[in-house]
Amino acid sequence: MAVPGNPRLVGRGSECGVLDQMIAAVRTGESRVLVVHGAPGVGKSALLQYLESSATGMRGLHAVGAESEMELAFATLHQLCVPLLDRLTQLPTPQRDALETVFGMRAGNPPERFLVGLAVLSLLSDASEGGPVLCVIDDAQWMDRASAQVLAFVARRLLAESVALVFAARGRSQDLLGLPELEIAGLGKDDAHALLDSATPSRLDHRIRDRIVAEAGGNPLALLELPRERSVTQLAGGFGLLHTESLPNRIEQSFLTRIEKLPAQSRLLLLIAAAEPVGDPALVWRAAERLGVTPATAFDEVTDGLVSFDVRVTFRHPLVRSAVYRAAEDADRRAAHLALAEVTDPLGDPDRRAWHLASATAEPDEAVAAELERSADRTQARGGLAAAAAFRQRSVELTIDTSRRAERAVAAADASVRAGDLDAARRLIDVAELDAHSESLRARAQLVRGRIAHAAGFNHEAPPMLLDAARRLEPFDMELARETYLLAWGAAAWGAADNASLEAISEAIKELAPREGIARPIDLVLEGCALLVTEGRGTAITTLRSAMSALVDLPVPDLLKWGWAACGLSPAVWGEQVMIETYARAAEVVRTAGILTELPIYLASLGAATSLIGDFATATGIVAESEAIAAATGIPLAPYTTLILTAMQGKEAEASALIAATIEQTGADGQLTGVTTAHWAASVLYNGLARYEEALSAAKASTRIAQLVVSVWVLPELIEAAVRAGEDKAARGALARLVDEAEAADTDWAQGILARCRALLAEGASADPLYREAIERLGRTLLRPELARAHLLYGEWLRRQSRRVDARQQLRTAYDMFVSIGMTAFAERTRRELLASGEKVQKRAVETSSDELTPQERQIALLVGEGLSNPEVGARLFLSPRTVEWHLRKIFMKLSISSRRQLRDGIPDRR
């Protein structure tokens, strides 16, 4: 099927129909995202032109990825957003500051790239208030990484805005995976023949025509361009057609054949235009004049439409640009870049100037290397981690002095780790260690090598590397050494396969000289961590409490840096209140800062703690938010919170499958924290189901791995399962360890659990006061599931003591609590016990929210009920205000309400 008026759209009727449907949907207030991909020359640009011409009445935003700009952070994003920058004042302050910082409009700390994404989302949402918006990004395969990540985030968050976001790329970009796609393949045989006939001056022999169509693979550009430089006799006989090169190269060659016929001045002008990524005609002409090229000598009619100079310099096709640039001599390319560097404003655009200088430099050059280093600092300050790494990598290549090169190589490796380019980081560290002339620099290189191993998931390798780095850093930088010790301890405590590294690191920390002056929170954490391993929880508890008090009150910058330590240590002091408060504050700080790469981890911790206190509805919402953000950012998220939540809920099928998958995957990866957590969840699940042998087996597996938190929390599960399975020896061994771990903690949580477990093993009447103590103490905590289980165990014991009336009272209390919390398996276990006590009890479904809201809808309803505006809710949940409004309409319908005020009373269980 042909689309009239454009030969490049021959055979593209169905693709044009898809684009028409997309435009129609956006006009009705929906959002649409599409990744159009296909081989060079297959017709992507023609389809984009059709799309833009069809979007009458819509605001159009356009950007083009440039191969030479792939190292300049946010370059493509800036192209797209320039027409909207007058709307920056409409954004919330953190979002506005983030965009202004990455676009170089203001100085500031580097914003998290996903906060930039939220700002762009809000900007597009605001623009769509005035009518539908079409955003087109051509040559998306050449977007800089920062722009690609931000725009991919935006694409995944668009929902109720009248915005179409369309990418055109040669292949499936890693950043854009999972978005709706439209693959553009070659034309069918009939359409290809028709297009070829329209491009040839004479009728071809059908065998020659068939061969050209077959070799072109239906590629429209090939069919249009390949015949242009062939004579009638060549075409008729099939001579002159290229046989050995790939299709894109053949198409490029057809352009090069035309380019080679141009005058030298015209070819040089094309080269300058190809090397200048912005498409600024004034800049291109100023650079051309430096090389003696003028319009009079270069702008000839024989350019034949290969390039046009208008508001922007544009090539007929990206392959023209790449053909020009790649076919040029190295000396000519360097001359073009040097001329562009000389005419680029060093104040207004210093980074692009530095990149041109680097491209113009064939040999080491200290001045250019230093300029690249300054550009890296600026780019990193704007949050362009990948660009900063690229600048630093090139700076290393251009450095003459070996000691200076080693310094720059360490910095470049560190930047590469932060950008996720671990292979480059390893190469650079090899350079640094080879060239380093000082032990101080070698120690810093070892620190980066340890960070590389940790980032790569080499859990058995990272802790000893970091320990070695910390020791070597001590004589030169004690503050950095202490921070490195803490990183090493964390890597060993939550990832290593055995305790050897953790014990070695803890002993090394104990040997550190006391810090002069007032101890910082990190010093207290270090001391507490070391004591926890070397002396036990009883000795460490006082220091750990002091550390937690200091960590809770950390200033925001320090909390962003050391929040993982605060969250990791809070369970060790057996204080559910401080645990919840620490997790909640850390998650809020990270959310406010827009650090979406880390927010899912903090949310997972908060979700697990929320599950432990029995607020399953809120925990489910937190899990939904963390999973949504992890999916949007592409950051893998271990399902630990879902493990314990589904196990506590008693969802056997769901929990069992997740437990098995987690044990298999994390065990293979050496992530033994995951294995421990999965076995703990299994012990909770099977204790609820009264399958005590299975619970005991899972609990034993969990305690065999000496993980500092979970392997302690699983002890009550082991004791309960062992007692019920008749394995008193195993139960008493676990109790002895629990006493060591919990007795020194004088919190109601620790003492309540300890009393409950002692009661299980007590003989005769001595169990009664222990059960009462457990109920009293746990009743003063937030831990409703643990309190309900104390009532259940007490009721089971009373029934076995033939005190049926008392047993029924405890069991009824437990049953009501389990039902209200949502613990299905434990509720059924309690109901069976009630029946055995002689009480008739009708099976009740666990209470669920009657509003039928999804987890995200419930979160939005809660926040709006607390008085937050749509933009405030959107900023918190990384949604646009229009998407929040769209959800609210659905929420109002489900709850049969009509105002925001009614939400406060419309959502049950608002804890």
C-alpha positions in Angstrom: 0.0 0.0 0.0 1.4 3.4 -1.0 1.0 6.7 0.8 0.6 9.3 -1.8 2.9 12.4 -2.1 6.1 10.8 -0.8 8.0 8.0 -2.6 9.8 7.2 0.6 6.4 6.1 2.1 5.6 3.5 -0.6 4.4 0.4 1.1 4.2 2.1 4.5 0.4 2.3 4.8 0.1 0.1 7.9 3.0 1.9 9.7 1.3 5.3 8.9 -1.9 3.8 10.3 -0.2 3.1 13.6 1.0 6.6 13.8 -2.4 8.0 12.9 -4.0 6.0 15.7 -1.3 7.3 18.1 -2.0 10.9 17.2 -5.8 10.3 17.6 -5.3 8.8 21.1 -3.2 11.7 22.2 -5.8 14.2 20.9 -8.3 12.6 23.3 -6.1 13.1 26.3 -4.1 9.9 26.4 -0.3 9.4 26.4 1.5 7.3 23.8 5.1 6.1 23.6 6.6 4.4 20.6 10.1 3.2 19.6 10.4 3.0 15.8 13.4 1.0 14.9 14.9 -0.5 11.8 18.0 -0.6 9.6 19.6 2.6 8.2 17.7 3.8 5.2 14.6 1.7 5.9 12.4 4.7 6.2 12.3 5.8 9.8 13.0 9.5 9.1 10.3 9.5 6.4 7.8 8.1 8.9 8.7 10.7 11.4 8.2 13.4 8.8 4.8 12.0 8.1 4.0 11.9 11.8 5.0 15.5 12.3 3.1 16.7 9.3 0.0 14.8 10.5 0.1 16.3 14.0 -1.6 19.5 13.0 -2.6 21.7 15.9 -0.2 19.8 18.2 2.9 21.4 19.7 6.0 19.8 18.3 9.3 19.2 20.1 12.1 17.7 18.1 15.6 16.5 19.0 18.2 14.5 17.0 20.9 12.3 18.6 24.4 13.1 17.4 27.2 10.5 17.3 29.8 13.2 18.1 27.7 14.4 21.1 27.2 11.0 22.8 29.7 12.0 25.5 28.0 15.4 26.3 25.6 14.9 29.2 22.0 15.9 28.6 22.8 17.2 25.1 19.8 15.5 23.4 17.5 16.3 26.3 18.4 20.0 26.1 17.6 20.1 22.4 14.1 18.7 23.2 13.4 21.0 26.2 14.7 24.3 25.0 11.3 25.5 23.7 9.8 24.7 27.1 12.4 26.4 29.4 10.1 29.4 29.9 7.9 27.1 31.9 10.5 26.2 34.4 9.0 28.6 37.0 5.9 26.3 37.0 7.9 23.4 38.4 8.4 22.5 42.1 11.7 24.0 43.3 13.7 20.8 43.5 12.7 19.8 40.0 13.4 23.3 38.6 16.8 23.4 40.3 17.6 19.9 38.9 16.9 20.9 35.3 18.7 24.3 35.6 21.7 22.5 37.0 22.0 19.8 34.3 21.4 22.4 31.6 24.2 24.6 33.0 21.8 27.5 33.9 22.9 27.5 37.5 25.5 26.0 39.8 24.6 23.3 42.3 25.1 19.8 43.5 24.7 17.1 40.9 21.0 16.1 40.9 20.0 12.5 40.7 19.1 11.8 37.0 15.7 10.5 37.9 14.8 13.8 39.6 15.7 15.3 36.3 13.3 12.8 34.7 10.5 13.9 37.0 11.2 17.5 36.1 11.0 16.7 32.4 7.8 14.7 33.1 6.3 17.7 34.9 7.4 20.1 32.2 5.7 18.0 29.5 2.6 17.6 31.6 2.5 21.4 32.1 2.9 22.0 28.4 0.1 19.5 27.5 -2.3 21.6 29.5 -2.4 23.9 26.5 -3.0 21.1 24.0 -1.5 17.9 22.8 2.3 17.6 22.5 4.4 15.6 20.1 8.0 14.8 21.1 10.2 13.2 18.4 13.7 12.0 19.0 15.4 10.9 15.8 18.7 8.9 15.7 18.0 7.8 19.3 20.9 5.3 19.1 23.2 8.3 19.3 21.6 10.0 22.4 24.0 10.7 25.2 23.5 8.2 28.0 22.2 10.7 30.5 19.5 11.9 28.1 18.6 8.3 27.2 18.1 7.3 30.8 16.0 10.4 31.6 13.8 10.1 28.5 13.3 6.4 29.1 12.2 7.2 32.6 9.8 9.8 31.3 8.4 7.3 28.7 7.6 4.8 31.4 5.8 7.3 33.6 3.6 9.0 31.0 0.0 8.0 31.5 -2.7 10.6 31.4 -0.9 13.5 29.7 -1.7 14.4 26.1 1.8 13.6 25.1 3.2 11.4 22.3 6.9 10.5 22.8 8.4 8.8 19.7 12.0 7.5 19.4 13.5 6.4 16.1 16.6 4.2 16.3 18.5 1.7 14.3 18.1 -1.0 16.8 16.6 -1.8 20.2 18.4 0.4 22.6 19.1 -1.0 26.0 17.6 2.0 27.8 14.4 1.8 25.8 13.8 -1.9 26.2 10.3 -2.7 27.2 8.6 0.3 25.6 6.1 -0.2 22.8 7.9 -0.8 19.5 7.2 -0.5 15.8 9.8 -2.4 13.8 10.3 -1.1 10.2 11.3 -3.9 7.9 12.2 -3.9 4.3 9.4 -3.4 1.7 7.6 -6.3 0.2 8.5 -7.4 -3.3 5.8 -5.5 -5.2 6.3 -2.3 -3.3 10.1 -2.6 -3.7 9.7 -3.1 -7.5 7.4 -0.1 -7.7 9.8 2.2 -5.8 12.8 1.0 -7.9 10.9 1.6 -11.1 10.2 5.2 -9.9 13.9 5.8 -9.3 15.4 4.4 -12.6 15.4 6.4 -15.8 14.8 3.3 -18.0 13.1 0.0 -17.9 15.2 -2.6 -16.3 15.6 -6.2 -17.3 13.4 -8.1 -14.9 16.3 -10.4 -13.8 18.5 -7.4 -13.0 15.6 -5.7 -11.2 14.9 -8.8 -9.1 18.6 -9.0 -8.2 18.7 -5.3 -7.1 15.5 -5.7 -5.0 16.9 -8.9 -3.4 20.2 -7.3 -2.6 18.6 -4.2 -1.2 16.4 -6.3 1.1 13.5 -4.0 0.5 15.5 -1.0 1.9 13.8 2.1 0.4 16.9 4.3 0.6 19.0 1.7 -1.1 16.4 1.4 -3.8 16.3 5.2 -4.3 20.0 5.9 -4.0 21.9 2.9 -5.5 20.7 3.5 -9.1 21.5 7.2 -9.0 25.2 7.0 -9.9 25.0 4.1 -12.3 24.7 4.5 -16.1 21.8 3.1 -18.0 24.1 0.3 -19.4 25.5 -0.5 -16.0 21.9 -0.9 -14.7 20.8 -2.8 -17.7 23.6 -5.2 -17.4 23.8 -5.3 -13.7 27.4 -4.0 -13.7 28.7 -1.5 -11.1 26.5 -2.9 -8.3 28.3 -3.5 -5.1 28.5 -7.1 -3.9 30.8 -7.5 -0.9 29.7 -4.8 1.5 26.8 -4.7 3.9 23.8 -2.7 2.9 24.4 0.4 5.0 27.9 0.6 3.6 26.6 0.2 0.1 24.2 3.1 0.8 26.9 5.2 2.3 29.1 4.4 -0.7 26.4 5.6 -3.0 26.4 8.9 -1.1 30.2 9.0 -1.2 30.3 8.5 -4.9 28.2 11.7 -5.2 30.3 13.5 -2.5 33.6 12.6 -4.3 32.5 14.6 -7.3 32.1 17.8 -5.3 34.8 20.4 -5.2 37.3 20.2 -2.4 35.8 23.3 -0.7 32.3 21.7 -0.7 33.6 18.5 0.7 35.4 20.4 3.5 32.2 22.3 4.3 30.3 19.0 4.5 32.9 17.6 6.9 32.6 20.7 9.2 28.9 20.4 9.2 29.1 16.6 10.0 31.5 17.3 12.9 29.3 20.1 14.4 26.5 18.3 16.3 24.2 21.2 17.1 23.5 22.1 13.5 24.2 25.8 14.1 24.7 27.4 10.6 26.5 30.4 12.0 29.0 28.3 13.9 29.6 26.1 10.9 30.3 29.1 8.6 32.7 30.7 11.2 34.6 27.4 11.4 34.6 27.1 7.7 36.0 30.6 7.2 39.0 29.6 9.5 39.8 26.9 7.0 39.4 29.2 4.0 36.0 28.0 3.0 33.4 30.5 2.0 29.9 30.2 0.6 31.1 31.4 -2.8 33.7 28.6 -3.0 31.8 25.8 -1.3 28.0 26.1 -1.6 27.5 24.7 -5.1 24.5 23.4 -6.7 26.2 20.1 -7.1 25.6 19.4 -3.4 22.4 18.0 -4.9 20.4 18.3 -1.7 22.9 16.3 0.5 22.9 19.1 3.0 20.7 22.1 3.5 21.4 25.4 5.5 18.3 26.9 7.0 17.5 27.6 10.7 19.6 24.4 11.3 22.1 22.6 9.2 20.5 19.2 8.2 21.7 16.4 6.0 19.6 14.5 3.6 20.0 11.4 5.7 22.1 10.4 8.8 24.1 8.1 6.5 25.2 11.1 4.5 26.6 12.6 7.7 28.3 9.4 8.8 29.7 8.8 5.2 31.2 12.2 5.1 32.8 12.0 8.5 34.2 8.5 8.3 35.5 8.8 4.8 37.5 12.0 5.6 41.2 11.9 6.2 42.3 12.0 9.9 44.1 15.3 9.3 41.0 16.8 7.8 38.8 15.6 10.7 41.2 17.1 13.2 41.3 20.4 11.3 37.5 20.5 11.3 37.3 19.9 15.0 40.0 22.4 15.8 38.3 25.1 13.8 35.0 24.3 15.6 36.8 24.5 18.9 38.2 27.9 18.1 34.8 29.3 17.2 32.9 27.7 20.2 32.4 30.1 23.1 34.7 29.0 25.9 32.4 30.6 28.5 29.0 29.7 27.1 29.9 26.1 25.9 33.2 25.1 27.4 32.5 21.3 27.4 31.6 21.1 23.7 34.7 23.2 23.0 36.8 20.8 25.1 35.5 17.8 23.3 36.3 19.4 19.9 39.8 20.1 21.1 40.2 16.5 22.2 39.0 15.3 18.8 41.5 17.6 17.1 44.4 16.3 19.1 46.4 13.3 17.8 49.1 13.3 20.4 49.3 13.7 24.2 48.6 17.3 25.1 48.6 18.5 28.7 46.6 21.6 28.1 43.8 19.7 26.4 43.9 17.0 29.0 43.5 19.6 31.8 40.6 21.2 29.9 38.9 17.8 29.7 39.5 17.3 33.4 37.7 20.6 34.1 34.9 19.6 31.8 34.5 16.4 33.7 34.2 18.3 37.0 31.5 20.5 35.5 29.7 17.6 33.9 29.8 15.6 37.1 28.4 18.6 39.0 25.4 18.5 36.7 24.9 14.8 37.3 26.3 13.6 33.9 28.2 10.6 35.3 28.7 8.9 32.0 29.9 12.1 30.3 32.2 12.8 33.2 33.7 9.3 32.9 34.2 9.8 29.1 35.9 13.2 29.6 38.2 11.7 32.3 39.0 8.6 30.1 40.1 10.8 27.2 42.0 13.1 29.6 44.1 10.0 30.6 44.8 9.2 27.0 46.2 12.7 26.4 48.3 13.0 29.5 52.1 12.9 29.0 53.5 12.8 32.6 53.1 9.3 34.0 52.5 10.3 37.6 49.8 12.8 36.5 48.3 10.1 34.2 48.1 7.7 37.2 46.2 10.4 39.2 43.8 10.9 36.3 43.4 7.2 35.7 42.3 6.7 39.3 39.8 9.5 39.0 38.6 8.2 35.6 38.2 4.7 37.0 36.2 6.0 40.0 33.9 8.0 37.6 33.5 4.9 35.4 32.4 2.8 38.3 29.8 5.4 39.2 28.7 5.5 35.6 28.4 1.7 35.5 31.3 1.1 33.0 33.2 -1.5 34.9 35.3 -2.7 32.0 36.7 0.7 31.4 37.2 1.1 35.2 39.3 -2.1 35.3 41.5 -0.9 32.3 42.1 2.4 33.9 43.0 1.0 37.3 45.6 -1.2 35.5 47.0 2.0 34.0 47.0 3.7 37.4 48.8 0.9 39.2 51.4 0.6 36.4 52.1 4.4 36.5 51.6 5.2 40.2 54.7 6.6 41.8 53.4 6.8 45.4 51.9 4.3 47.9 49.1 6.8 48.6 47.9 6.6 45.0 48.3 2.8 44.8 46.1 2.6 48.0 43.4 4.8 46.3 43.6 2.6 43.2 43.1 -0.5 45.4 40.0 1.2 46.9 38.5 1.7 43.5 39.4 -1.9 42.5 37.5 -3.0 45.6 34.5 -0.9 44.6 34.6 -2.4 41.1 34.5 -5.9 42.6 31.6 -4.9 44.9 29.7 -3.3 42.0 30.2 -6.3 39.9 28.7 -8.6 42.5 32.0 -10.4 43.3 31.0 -10.7 47.0 33.9 -13.0 48.0 36.5 -10.7 46.4 35.3 -7.2 47.4 35.7 -7.4 51.2 39.4 -8.4 51.3 40.2 -5.8 48.6 38.5 -3.1 50.5 40.2 -4.2 53.7 43.6 -4.1 52.0 42.8 -0.6 50.7 41.7 0.7 54.1 44.9 -0.5 55.7 47.0 1.0 53.0 45.2 4.3 53.3 45.7 4.7 57.0 49.1 6.5 56.8 47.8 9.0 54.2 44.2 9.7 54.8 42.7 8.3 58.1 39.2 9.7 57.4 39.1 8.0 54.0 40.5 4.8 55.6 37.8 4.7 58.2 35.1 5.2 55.6 36.7 2.4 53.6 36.7 0.1 56.6 32.9 0.7 56.9 32.4 -0.1 53.2 34.4 -3.3 53.7 32.4 -4.3 56.7 29.1 -3.6 54.9 30.2 -5.6 51.9 31.2 -8.5 54.1 28.2 -8.4 56.4 25.5 -8.3 53.7 27.1 -10.1 50.8 30.1 -12.3 51.7 29.8 -16.1 51.5 31.4 -16.7 54.9 32.4 -15.0 58.1 36.2 -15.0 57.6 36.3 -11.6 55.9 33.8 -10.1 58.3 35.9 -11.2 61.3 39.1 -10.0 59.8 37.6 -6.6 59.0 36.1 -6.3 62.5 39.5 -7.1 64.1 41.2 -4.5 62.0 38.6 -1.9 63.0 39.2 -2.7 66.7 42.9 -2.0 66.2 42.3 1.5 64.9 43.5 4.3 67.2 40.7 6.2 68.8 39.8 9.3 66.8 40.8 12.6 68.5 38.0 14.9 69.5 34.3 14.3 69.4 33.4 10.9 67.8 31.5 11.2 64.5 28.5 8.9 63.8 30.7 6.9 61.5 33.2 6.3 64.3 30.4 5.0 66.6 29.1 2.8 63.8 32.6 1.4 63.1 33.1 0.6 66.8 29.7 -0.9 67.2 30.1 -3.0 64.0 33.4 -4.4 65.1 32.1 -5.2 68.6 29.1 -6.9 67.3 31.2 -9.4 65.5 34.2 -9.8 67.8 32.5 -9.5 71.3 28.8 -10.2 70.6 25.6 -8.2 70.8 25.7 -7.9 74.6 29.0 -5.9 74.5 28.1 -4.0 71.3 24.6 -2.9 72.3 25.5 0.3 74.2 27.7 1.5 71.3 25.2 0.5 68.7 22.5 2.5 70.5 24.7 5.6 70.6 25.5 5.0 66.9 21.8 4.8 66.1 21.0 8.0 68.0 23.6 9.8 66.1 22.6 8.3 62.7 18.9 9.2 63.2 19.9 12.9 63.5 22.4 12.9 60.7 22.3 15.9 58.4 20.8 15.2 55.0 24.1 15.0 53.0 25.5 12.5 55.5 22.3 10.5 55.7 22.4 10.2 51.9 26.0 8.9 52.2 25.6 6.6 55.3 21.9 5.9 55.3 22.6 2.2 54.4 24.5 1.9 57.7 21.6 3.4 59.7 19.1 1.1 58.1 21.4 -1.9 58.5 22.1 -1.4 62.1 18.7 -0.4 63.4 17.3 -3.9 63.7 20.4 -4.9 65.7 19.2 -2.9 68.7 15.8 -4.6 68.9 13.8 -1.4 68.8 10.9 -1.4 66.3 10.2 2.3 66.9 13.7 3.4 66.0 13.7 0.9 63.1 10.5 2.3 61.6 11.6 5.9 62.1 15.0 5.3 60.7 13.7 3.6 57.6 11.0 6.2 57.1 13.3 9.1 57.4 16.0 7.6 55.2 13.4 6.8 52.5 11.9 10.3 52.7 15.3 11.9 52.4 16.3 9.8 49.5 12.9 10.4 47.8 13.2 14.2 48.3 16.7 14.1 46.8 15.3 12.2 43.9 17.8 9.4 44.2 15.7 6.8 42.5 18.5 4.3 42.0 18.7 3.9 45.8 15.1 4.6 46.8 13.8 1.1 46.1 16.3 -0.4 48.5 15.2 2.0 51.3 11.6 1.4 50.5 12.1 -2.3 50.6 13.6 -2.0 54.1 10.6 0.2 55.2 8.2 -2.2 53.6 9.7 -5.1 55.5 9.5 -3.2 58.8 5.9 -2.3 58.0 5.1 -5.9 57.4 6.6 -6.8 60.8 4.2 -4.5 62.6 1.3 -6.0 60.7 0.3 -3.2 58.4 0.1 -5.3 55.3 -1.9 -2.8 53.3 0.7 -0.1 53.7 3.5 -2.6 53.1 1.9 -3.7 49.9 1.7 -0.1 48.7 5.4 0.4 49.6 6.4 -2.7 47.7 4.4 -1.5 44.7 6.1 1.8 44.7 9.6 0.3 45.1 8.9 -2.2 42.3 7.5 0.5 40.0 10.6 2.7 40.6 13.0 -0.2 40.1 11.3 -1.0 36.8 11.4 2.6 35.7 15.1 2.9 36.5 16.1 -0.5 35.4 17.7 -1.3 38.8 17.3 -4.9 39.9 15.4 -5.3 43.1 15.6 -8.4 45.3 12.1 -9.5 46.4 13.0 -9.8 50.1 10.1 -7.6 51.3 7.6 -9.6 49.2 9.1 -12.8 50.6 8.4 -12.0 54.2 5.1 -10.2 53.4 3.6 -13.1 51.5 4.9 -15.6 54.1 3.3 -13.7 56.9 0.0 -13.4 55.0 0.1 -17.2 54.5 -0.1 -17.1 50.7 1.4 -20.6 50.3 1.5 -20.9 46.5 2.9 -17.4 45.9 5.3 -17.5 48.8 6.7 -21.0 48.0 7.4 -20.2 44.4 9.1 -16.9 45.3 11.1 -18.6 48.1 12.4 -21.3 45.8 13.3 -18.9 43.0 15.1 -16.6 45.4 17.1 -19.4 47.0 18.2 -20.7 43.6 19.1 -17.3 42.1 20.8 -15.6 45.1 22.6 -18.8 46.0 24.0 -19.0 42.5 25.1 -15.4 42.7 26.7 -15.8 46.1 24.1 -13.4 47.7 23.7 -15.3 50.9 21.6 -12.6 52.5 19.0 -13.5 50.0 19.3 -17.2 50.8 19.0 -16.5 54.6 16.0 -14.2 54.1 14.2 -16.8 51.9 14.7 -19.6 54.5 13.5 -17.2 57.2 10.3 -16.5 55.2 9.8 -20.2 54.6 10.0 -20.9 58.4 7.4 -18.2 59.1 5.1 -19.6 56.3 5.4 -23.2 57.5 4.9 -22.4 61.2 1.7 -20.6 60.2 0.6 -23.7 58.2 1.5 -25.9 61.2 4.0 -27.9 59.0 6.6 -27.8 61.7 9.1 -30.2 60.2 9.4 -28.0 57.1 9.6 -24.9 59.2 12.4 -26.4 61.3 14.4 -27.4 58.2 14.1 -23.9 56.7 15.0 -22.2 60.0 18.0 -24.4 60.5 19.2 -23.5 56.9 18.8 -19.8 57.8 20.7 -20.0 61.0 23.6 -21.8 59.4 24.5 -18.6 57.5 25.7 -16.2 60.1 23.9 -13.1 58.7 23.8 -10.6 61.5 20.1 -9.7 61.6 18.0 -12.4 59.8 19.8 -15.3 61.3 18.9 -13.9 64.7 15.3 -13.1 63.9 14.8 -16.7 62.7 15.7 -18.2 66.1 12.1 -17.8 67.5 10.8 -19.6 64.4 13.4 -22.4 64.9 12.4 -22.8 68.6 8.7 -22.9 67.9 9.1 -25.4 65.1 11.5 -27.6 67.0 9.3 -27.7 70.1 6.3 -28.7 68.0 8.4 -31.3 66.1 9.7 -32.8 69.3 13.3 -31.8 68.8 14.0 -30.2 72.2 17.8 -30.3 71.8 17.6 -28.1 68.7 15.1 -25.8 70.4 17.4 -25.4 73.5 20.4 -24.7 71.4 18.6 -22.0 69.5 17.3 -20.6 72.8 20.8 -20.4 74.2 21.9 -18.4 71.2 18.8 -16.2 71.4 19.6 -15.4 75.0 23.1 -14.3 74.0 21.7 -12.1 71.2 18.6 -10.6 73.0 19.1 -10.6 76.7 21.3 -7.5 76.7 18.7 -5.5 74.8 16.2 -4.4 77.4 13.6 -3.5 74.9 10.1 -4.9 75.1 10.6 -6.4 71.6 13.7 -8.4 72.7 12.4 -9.3 76.1 8.9 -10.2 74.9 10.2 -12.6 72.2 12.7 -14.1 74.7 9.9 -14.7 77.3 7.7 -16.3 74.7 10.5 -18.7 73.6 11.4 -19.5 77.1 7.8 -20.4 77.8 7.8 -22.9 75.0 10.6 -24.8 76.7 9.5 -24.2 80.3 8.3 -27.2 82.3 4.9 -27.3 84.1 3.4 -24.2 85.6 6.6 -22.1 85.1 5.5 -21.4 81.5 2.4 -19.5 82.6 4.1 -16.3 83.9 6.5 -16.3 80.9 3.6 -16.3 78.5 2.0 -13.5 80.4 5.2 -11.5 80.4 5.5 -12.1 76.7 2.0 -10.8 76.1 2.5 -7.8 78.4 5.8 -6.8 76.8 4.8 -7.3 73.2 1.6 -5.5 73.9 3.7 -2.4 74.5 5.3 -2.7 71.1 4.1 -2.0 67.5 4.5 -5.7 66.7 0.9 -6.9 66.4 1.8 -10.2 64.6 4.2 -11.1 67.4 1.6 -10.3 70.1 -1.0 -12.3 68.2 1.4 -15.3 68.1 2.0 -15.0 71.9 -1.7 -15.2 72.5 -1.8 -18.2 70.1 1.0 -20.1 71.8 -0.4 -19.3 75.3 -3.8 -20.6 74.2 -2.3 -23.8 72.8 -0.4 -24.4 76.0 -3.5 -23.7 78.1 -5.6 -26.2 76.1 -2.9 -28.8 76.7 -3.1 -28.0 80.4 -6.9 -28.7 80.2 -7.6 -25.1 81.0 -10.1 -24.8 78.1 -12.0 -21.7 79.2 -8.7 -19.7 79.6 -7.4 -21.2 76.4 -10.5 -20.1 74.4 -10.0 -16.5 75.7 -6.4 -16.4 74.4 -7.3 -18.2 71.2 -10.2 -15.9 70.4 -8.0 -12.9 70.9 -5.3 -14.4 68.6 -7.9 -15.3 66.0 -9.4 -11.9 65.9 -6.0 -10.3 65.6 -4.8 -12.6 62.8 -8.0 -12.0 60.8 -7.7 -8.2 61.2 -4.0 -8.2 60.3 -4.5 -10.5 57.3 -2.4 -13.5 58.5 -4.5 -16.3 56.8 -2.4 -19.3 57.7 -2.0 -18.4 61.4 -5.7 -17.5 61.5 -6.6 -21.0 60.3 -4.2 -22.6 62.7 -5.8 -20.7 65.5 -9.3 -21.6 64.3 -8.5 -25.3 64.4 -7.1 -24.9 67.9 -10.4 -23.2 68.9 -12.4 -26.1 67.5 -10.2 -28.5 69.4 -11.0 -26.6 72.6 -14.6 -27.2 72.1 -15.7 -23.8 70.8 -17.7 -23.5 67.6 -16.1 -20.9 65.4 -17.1 -20.0 61.9 -14.3 -19.6 59.5 -13.9 -15.9 58.6 -12.0 -14.4 55.7 -9.2 -12.2 56.6 -10.1 -8.5 56.5 -9.2 -6.8 53.3 -9.7 -3.2 52.3 -13.2 -2.7 51.1 -12.3 0.1 48.7 -10.8 -2.3 46.1 -8.0 0.2 45.4 -4.8 -0.8 43.8 -1.7 -0.3 46.0 -0.8 2.9 44.0 -4.3 4.2 44.2 -4.3 3.6 47.9 -1.1 5.6 48.3 -2.4 8.5 46.3 -5.7 8.4 48.3 -3.8 8.5 51.6 -1.5 11.3 50.6 -4.4 13.4 49.2 -6.4 12.7 52.3 -3.5 14.2 54.3 -3.9 17.4 52.4 -1.2 17.1 49.7 -1.8 18.7 46.4 -1.6 16.8 43.1 1.9 18.2 42.3 3.1 17.3 45.8 1.7 13.8 45.5 3.3 13.5 42.0 6.6 14.7 43.3 6.5 12.1 46.1 5.4 9.2 43.9 7.3 10.3 40.7 4.1 10.8 38.7 3.0 13.8 36.8 0.1 15.9 38.4 -2.2 14.9 35.5 -1.5 11.3 36.2 -2.4 11.9 39.9 -5.6 13.5 38.8 -6.4 10.6 36.5 -5.9 8.2 39.4 -8.1 10.3 41.7 -11.0 10.2 39.3 -10.8 6.4 39.5 -10.5 6.5 43.2 -13.5 8.7 43.6 -15.6 6.3 41.5 -14.4 3.2 43.5 -15.2 4.8 46.8 -18.4 6.5 45.6 -17.1 9.9 46.9 -16.9 13.3 45.2 -14.3 15.4 47.1 -10.8 15.2 48.4 -12.0 15.9 51.9 -13.9 12.6 52.0 -10.7 10.6 51.4 -9.6 11.1 55.0 -12.5 8.9 56.2 -12.8 6.8 53.1 -9.6 4.8 53.6 -9.6 2.3 56.4 -6.5 1.4 58.4 -4.6 4.7 58.0 -1.6 3.8 60.1 
